[in-house]
């Protein structure tokens, strides 16, 4: 794990507005409001936020049934902190809480990185937005 970076699984004290700003500025924003980000992370099986001092520099979270299936989402490292082991460390934190489960994730730009961590490509993935995006 990167030495100067701190990895927190508690979401207490997260500045959701700041997280939204950082995601937007780093081209990793999918349109969620700060309140929706908070709800997404709080409803996850496990979430991790990486900090460099007080600054948020990474996120990752897992959705899981707690038995056999998990899906990793929102793996993001601030551009200025990439290639320093941040994403690898966040995934390690998540995986330590998903023992015995089939862990799936989607990536369109970091396939090689995930392969190095033991993930294998599964060529068919399907998705569907039910109703209007980000609306209940």
Backbone as CSV, one residue per row, in Angstrom:
resi,resn,N_x,N_y,N_z,CA_x,CA_y,CA_z,C_x,C_y,C_z
1,UNK,0.836,-1.188,0.000,0.000,0.000,0.000,0.881,1.252,0.000
2,UNK,0.410,2.260,-0.686,1.159,3.513,-0.721,1.297,4.056,0.700
3,UNK,2.509,4.399,1.106,2.822,4.732,2.495,2.110,5.976,3.012
4,UNK,2.083,7.062,2.255,1.536,8.311,2.765,0.016,8.417,2.618
5,UNK,-0.601,7.476,1.942,-2.037,7.506,1.702,-2.750,6.726,2.816
6,UNK,-3.873,7.265,3.272,-4.685,6.623,4.311,-5.953,6.080,3.659
7,UNK,-6.363,4.866,4.033,-7.534,4.210,3.455,-8.582,4.031,4.542
8,UNK,-9.727,4.651,4.350,-10.785,4.633,5.358,-12.011,3.902,4.836
9,UNK,-12.539,2.977,5.639,-13.792,2.313,5.290,-14.978,2.971,5.998
10,UNK,-14.698,3.796,6.972,-15.759,4.587,7.604,-16.042,5.778,6.704
11,UNK,-17.304,6.067,6.511,-17.694,7.202,5.674,-17.985,8.447,6.509
12,UNK,-17.731,8.345,7.792,-17.933,9.482,8.677,-16.978,10.618,8.286
13,UNK,-17.520,11.787,8.131,-16.708,12.956,7.827,-16.372,13.156,6.359
14,UNK,-16.878,12.292,5.473,-16.610,12.482,4.034,-17.289,13.767,3.569
15,UNK,-16.556,14.581,2.846,-17.098,15.801,2.260,-17.627,15.439,0.865
16,UNK,-18.914,15.135,0.809,-19.520,14.645,-0.435,-19.518,15.716,-1.525
17,UNK,-19.670,16.960,-1.157,-19.592,18.043,-2.137,-18.215,18.123,-2.759
18,UNK,-17.195,17.996,-1.933,-15.816,18.025,-2.439,-15.549,16.812,-3.318
19,UNK,-16.057,15.628,-2.900,-15.875,14.436,-3.727,-16.487,14.661,-5.102
20,UNK,-17.680,15.222,-5.151,-18.351,15.506,-6.429,-17.497,16.444,-7.282
21,UNK,-16.959,17.494,-6.671,-16.099,18.432,-7.403,-14.879,17.731,-7.989
22,UNK,-14.236,16.885,-7.193,-13.032,16.184,-7.646,-13.346,15.220,-8.780
23,UNK,-14.434,14.455,-8.636,-14.826,13.522,-9.688,-15.121,14.266,-10.987
24,UNK,-15.820,15.391,-10.884,-16.147,16.194,-12.074,-14.885,16.736,-12.734
25,UNK,-13.992,17.296,-11.937,-12.760,17.882,-12.470,-11.843,16.832,-13.086
26,UNK,-11.948,15.587,-12.602,-11.073,14.504,-13.068,-11.755,13.636,-14.131
27,UNK,-12.885,14.125,-14.683,-13.618,13.445,-15.752,-14.074,12.045,-15.337
28,UNK,-14.552,11.910,-14.092,-15.044,10.624,-13.596,-16.423,10.806,-12.959
29,UNK,-17.171,11.770,-13.428,-18.477,12.097,-12.868,-19.564,11.463,-13.713
30,UNK,-20.470,10.716,-13.081,-21.570,10.131,-13.842,-22.892,10.846,-13.595
31,UNK,-22.822,12.019,-12.978,-24.016,12.835,-12.816,-24.663,12.795,-11.450
32,UNK,-24.167,11.959,-10.541,-24.775,11.924,-9.211,-24.512,13.228,-8.459
33,UNK,-25.501,13.648,-7.718,-25.348,14.806,-6.842,-24.546,14.370,-5.617
34,UNK,-24.060,15.309,-4.814,-23.384,14.922,-3.571,-24.257,14.019,-2.688
35,UNK,-25.555,14.311,-2.616,-26.460,13.474,-1.812,-26.574,12.066,-2.396
36,UNK,-26.610,11.963,-3.721,-26.678,10.647,-4.362,-25.376,9.876,-4.199
37,UNK,-24.244,10.578,-4.248,-22.966,9.919,-3.972,-22.980,9.317,-2.571
38,UNK,-23.393,10.116,-1.613,-23.443,9.643,-0.225,-24.333,8.404,-0.107
39,UNK,-25.505,8.474,-0.693,-26.432,7.345,-0.627,-25.835,6.109,-1.290
40,UNK,-25.202,6.278,-2.451,-24.572,5.156,-3.149,-23.525,4.474,-2.271
41,UNK,-22.657,5.284,-1.668,-21.579,4.737,-0.850,-22.122,4.115,0.442
42,UNK,-23.077,4.766,1.082,-23.614,4.256,2.339,-24.389,2.956,2.160
43,UNK,-24.978,2.746,0.997,-25.742,1.522,0.745,-24.865,0.377,0.234
44,UNK,-23.594,0.618,0.084,-22.667,-0.411,-0.408,-22.330,-1.411,0.691
45,UNK,-21.938,-2.590,0.291,-21.452,-3.605,1.235,-20.200,-3.103,1.929
46,UNK,-19.263,-2.598,1.138,-18.009,-2.043,1.641,-17.607,-0.886,0.736
47,UNK,-17.117,0.175,1.347,-16.602,1.311,0.586,-15.287,1.737,1.205
48,UNK,-14.413,2.251,0.369,-13.132,2.759,0.852,-12.868,4.110,0.187
49,UNK,-12.393,5.052,0.998,-12.004,6.359,0.489,-10.534,6.547,0.838
50,UNK,-9.739,6.922,-0.159,-8.307,7.154,0.044,-8.078,8.636,0.260
51,UNK,-7.221,8.946,1.249,-6.902,10.330,1.581,-5.402,10.537,1.558
52,UNK,-4.993,11.669,1.039,-3.622,12.152,1.165,-3.737,13.372,2.070
53,UNK,-3.409,13.196,3.337,-3.712,14.221,4.329,-5.214,14.295,4.479
54,UNK,-5.784,15.476,4.279,-7.236,15.645,4.359,-7.899,15.557,2.989
55,UNK,-7.104,15.450,1.926,-7.634,15.472,0.561,-8.054,14.086,0.091
56,UNK,-9.251,13.994,-0.489,-9.720,12.751,-1.098,-8.939,12.517,-2.378
57,UNK,-8.345,11.332,-2.515,-7.571,11.015,-3.723,-8.011,9.711,-4.376
58,UNK,-9.019,9.037,-3.807,-9.480,7.800,-4.416,-10.735,7.271,-3.765
59,UNK,-11.472,6.482,-4.546,-12.666,5.816,-4.040,-12.786,4.437,-4.671
60,UNK,-13.462,3.565,-3.975,-13.846,2.258,-4.514,-14.928,1.714,-3.597
61,UNK,-15.826,0.943,-4.169,-16.860,0.338,-3.330,-17.312,-0.972,-3.940
62,UNK,-17.898,-1.829,-3.097,-18.384,-3.125,-3.541,-19.841,-3.288,-3.151
63,UNK,-20.610,-3.786,-4.081,-21.983,-4.199,-3.845,-21.929,-5.710,-3.697
64,UNK,-22.613,-6.270,-2.724,-22.490,-7.706,-2.483,-23.728,-8.267,-1.815
65,UNK,-24.009,-9.549,-2.108,-25.061,-10.248,-1.381,-24.518,-10.839,-0.082
66,UNK,-23.190,-10.708,0.123,-22.568,-11.191,1.344,-22.319,-12.686,1.361
67,UNK,-22.650,-13.366,0.279,-22.509,-14.818,0.228,-21.606,-15.257,-0.927
68,UNK,-22.031,-14.941,-2.159,-21.284,-15.492,-3.285,-21.029,-14.522,-4.432
69,UNK,-21.657,-13.382,-4.460,-21.494,-12.467,-5.586,-21.276,-11.034,-5.133
70,UNK,-20.292,-10.388,-5.763,-19.998,-8.989,-5.479,-19.651,-8.279,-6.781
71,UNK,-19.909,-6.993,-6.804,-19.629,-6.163,-7.967,-18.876,-4.938,-7.483
72,UNK,-17.702,-4.702,-8.024,-16.877,-3.567,-7.639,-17.165,-2.411,-8.583
73,UNK,-17.412,-1.234,-8.007,-17.741,-0.043,-8.791,-17.027,1.178,-8.227
74,UNK,-17.056,2.246,-8.983,-16.525,3.546,-8.553,-15.062,3.494,-8.138
75,UNK,-14.269,2.679,-8.838,-12.822,2.660,-8.575,-12.226,3.858,-9.305
76,UNK,-11.776,4.811,-8.526,-11.237,6.056,-9.075,-10.044,6.497,-8.245
77,UNK,-8.990,6.912,-8.935,-7.833,7.539,-8.289,-7.615,8.890,-8.957
78,UNK,-7.465,9.914,-8.149,-7.191,11.250,-8.655,-5.989,11.189,-9.599
79,UNK,-6.107,11.823,-10.754,-5.054,11.738,-11.778,-3.655,11.990,-11.227
80,UNK,-3.510,12.972,-10.349,-2.189,13.297,-9.798,-1.629,12.213,-8.879
81,UNK,-2.457,11.244,-8.487,-2.025,10.190,-7.570,-1.989,8.805,-8.222
82,UNK,-2.180,8.753,-9.520,-2.157,7.456,-10.213,-0.739,6.903,-10.281
83,UNK,-0.666,5.590,-10.424,0.599,4.846,-10.505,1.398,4.918,-9.199
84,UNK,0.662,5.044,-8.094,1.294,5.070,-6.772,0.731,3.973,-5.868
85,UNK,-0.066,3.063,-6.439,-0.596,1.943,-5.669,-1.910,2.216,-4.971
86,UNK,-2.518,3.353,-5.244,-3.757,3.714,-4.552,-4.897,2.768,-4.922
87,UNK,-5.164,2.582,-6.205,-6.256,1.697,-6.623,-5.990,0.268,-6.178
88,UNK,-4.768,-0.182,-6.301,-4.403,-1.534,-5.868,-4.706,-1.709,-4.375
89,UNK,-4.369,-0.722,-3.570,-4.605,-0.800,-2.123,-6.106,-0.766,-1.813
90,UNK,-6.853,0.076,-2.508,-8.301,0.133,-2.274,-8.955,-1.194,-2.623
91,UNK,-8.543,-1.798,-3.734,-9.095,-3.100,-4.110,-8.725,-4.170,-3.093
92,UNK,-7.534,-4.095,-2.549,-7.122,-5.040,-1.513,-8.025,-4.929,-0.283
93,UNK,-8.347,-3.701,0.101,-9.259,-3.489,1.234,-10.621,-4.113,0.930
94,UNK,-11.158,-3.847,-0.257,-12.458,-4.417,-0.631,-12.407,-5.936,-0.640
95,UNK,-11.408,-6.491,-1.325,-11.322,-7.938,-1.467,-11.172,-8.645,-0.121
96,UNK,-10.541,-7.995,0.855,-10.381,-8.607,2.172,-11.728,-8.803,2.859
97,UNK,-12.757,-8.132,2.386,-14.097,-8.240,2.967,-15.056,-9.014,2.069
98,UNK,-14.518,-9.648,1.020,-15.353,-10.377,0.063,-14.901,-11.825,-0.100
99,UNK,-14.293,-12.384,0.907,-13.743,-13.735,0.829,-14.798,-14.752,0.380
100,UNK,-14.399,-15.608,-0.551,-15.268,-16.666,-1.050,-16.273,-16.221,-2.090
101,UNK,-16.249,-14.961,-2.469,-17.240,-14.456,-3.408,-16.663,-14.290,-4.816
102,UNK,-17.524,-14.429,-5.795,-17.177,-14.121,-7.179,-17.261,-12.606,-7.307
103,UNK,-16.142,-11.965,-7.624,-16.091,-10.497,-7.705,-16.019,-10.089,-9.172
104,UNK,-16.949,-9.272,-9.580,-17.036,-8.807,-10.960,-16.837,-7.301,-10.986
105,UNK,-16.232,-6.800,-12.044,-16.137,-5.365,-12.260,-16.145,-5.096,-13.746
106,UNK,-16.417,-3.860,-14.089,-16.425,-3.426,-15.481,-15.363,-2.358,-15.659
107,UNK,-14.618,-2.458,-16.742,-13.641,-1.426,-17.072,-13.551,-1.298,-18.579
108,UNK,-13.560,-0.068,-19.044,-13.363,0.135,-20.477,-12.005,0.734,-20.785
109,UNK,-11.217,1.064,-19.744,-9.928,1.689,-20.020,-8.776,1.193,-19.157
110,UNK,-9.019,0.239,-18.266,-7.941,-0.234,-17.385,-7.886,-1.754,-17.314
111,UNK,-8.236,-2.414,-18.398,-8.283,-3.876,-18.426,-6.934,-4.484,-18.029
112,UNK,-5.849,-3.963,-18.572,-4.521,-4.492,-18.251,-4.201,-4.403,-16.771
113,UNK,-4.578,-3.299,-16.144,-4.353,-3.119,-14.705,-5.081,-4.200,-13.918
114,UNK,-6.354,-4.415,-14.214,-7.136,-5.401,-13.481,-6.651,-6.827,-13.730
115,UNK,-6.198,-7.094,-14.946,-5.640,-8.421,-15.238,-4.425,-8.702,-14.355
116,UNK,-3.591,-7.690,-14.140,-2.419,-7.850,-13.270,-2.816,-8.193,-11.840
117,UNK,-4.023,-7.840,-11.451,-4.517,-8.119,-10.110,-5.293,-9.431,-10.030
118,UNK,-5.297,-10.182,-11.144,-5.928,-11.499,-11.133,-7.331,-11.558,-11.707
119,UNK,-7.848,-10.450,-12.189,-9.171,-10.462,-12.803,-9.059,-11.001,-14.221
120,UNK,-10.067,-11.748,-14.652,-10.091,-12.322,-15.993,-11.237,-11.699,-16.787
121,UNK,-10.968,-11.474,-18.067,-12.006,-10.904,-18.922,-13.163,-11.874,-19.082
122,UNK,-14.358,-11.323,-19.054,-15.569,-12.058,-19.387,-16.223,-11.250,-20.490
123,UNK,-16.192,-11.757,-21.709,-16.484,-10.927,-22.874,-17.891,-10.359,-23.009
124,UNK,-18.880,-10.895,-22.346,-20.225,-10.374,-22.529,-20.715,-9.724,-21.252
125,UNK,-21.033,-8.481,-21.359,-21.659,-7.773,-20.257,-22.830,-6.995,-20.823
126,UNK,-23.904,-6.957,-20.125,-25.102,-6.267,-20.590,-25.555,-5.279,-19.530
127,UNK,-26.211,-4.216,-19.953,-26.731,-3.261,-18.989,-28.026,-2.653,-19.506
128,UNK,-28.762,-2.077,-18.586,-30.032,-1.455,-18.921,-30.335,-0.410,-17.864
129,UNK,-30.739,0.773,-18.269,-31.210,1.787,-17.341,-32.729,1.633,-17.257
130,UNK,-33.221,1.436,-16.051,-34.657,1.275,-15.846,-35.248,2.630,-15.503
131,UNK,-36.189,3.088,-16.298,-36.747,4.420,-16.090,-35.767,5.492,-16.525
132,UNK,-35.808,6.638,-15.879,-34.943,7.751,-16.218,-33.685,7.705,-15.350
133,UNK,-32.502,7.912,-15.970,-31.209,7.844,-15.275,-31.214,8.719,-14.023
134,UNK,-30.813,8.149,-12.911,-30.695,8.802,-11.608,-32.015,9.341,-11.058
135,UNK,-33.103,8.736,-11.443,-34.411,9.091,-10.897,-34.987,7.841,-10.234
136,UNK,-35.634,8.013,-9.091,-36.251,6.850,-8.407,-37.355,6.226,-9.215
